[in-house]
Amino acid sequence: MTTTITSTGKLEILRTIMRNADLYDIVTALRGPDIDVKCSMKYLFTARLRYILRGGGMALYGIRMEPKVMLTALATAVTMPPEYTEPLVHYLHHVVGAFTSLAQLTLGENKEIMDLRMLAEAMLNLYNSAKEYENKTISEDEYVAAVDVAMRVISKWCEEYCMEDVEEWWDG
């Protein structure tokens, strides 16, 4: 059943979203990163978030129906070129916030939501530590340690959710 919402009602919904950090993170994560290249982070996080929020069911453009991903998708997300660090860090902050918010709702019992949050946090830490090392705000040893921790988390996630590539993993 479709609910009709008046223009005033839509405006009030938008104002509510803008005033509520949890909802804002979710809506921003649904949008995806603001970069001009094919980005597997959108495939990893945004597409799956769309599926989860729809409650499963029918596939639409931009929805990843399965929790498993091709290994290439994860590898591409972890190794984005440095010029995309700033927008990806911004996006990952919203992704972490979105999955944290969902975990606090009734969806929080969903292991996949918790695992996606963990992956997003690890990738955020990976990108942040690279930026800090480049800016010389952390030592090489601190950077290596941060990368090691992030890669252990990413590897653990991959053990459960990655599969070998069988075809072109994403055309978006």
C-alpha angles and dihedrals in degrees: 000000000000120000118215113223121196122231089254090051091050091050091051090050090052092048090050090051092050092050096047116072093200094053092042091055091050094048092046092049089050088059096054132219121325100237131120099230136074103280123196090200087073088053093046099045115009097044092049093044089055090053093048093048092050087056093243118280127105121031119239130179109287096024122119104208098189126061092219120086136194113264089236091062092057094043091051092050092050093049104046113150116268094249088071096051096099098052092040092051088050091049093046091053088058092044092053089047092048095052091043089054092047090049088056091053124067087279088070092094088067108107091202092059090053091046093049089050090051091050093048091050091050092050091046090052090047093053093042094050091049089052092047092049091049089050089047093238091126130039125246090254091053090048093050090048092050092049091048093053093046093047092050090055092045091048091050090051090048093053088065104030109028126089130182116270113266100169142348098319101210137004097189 
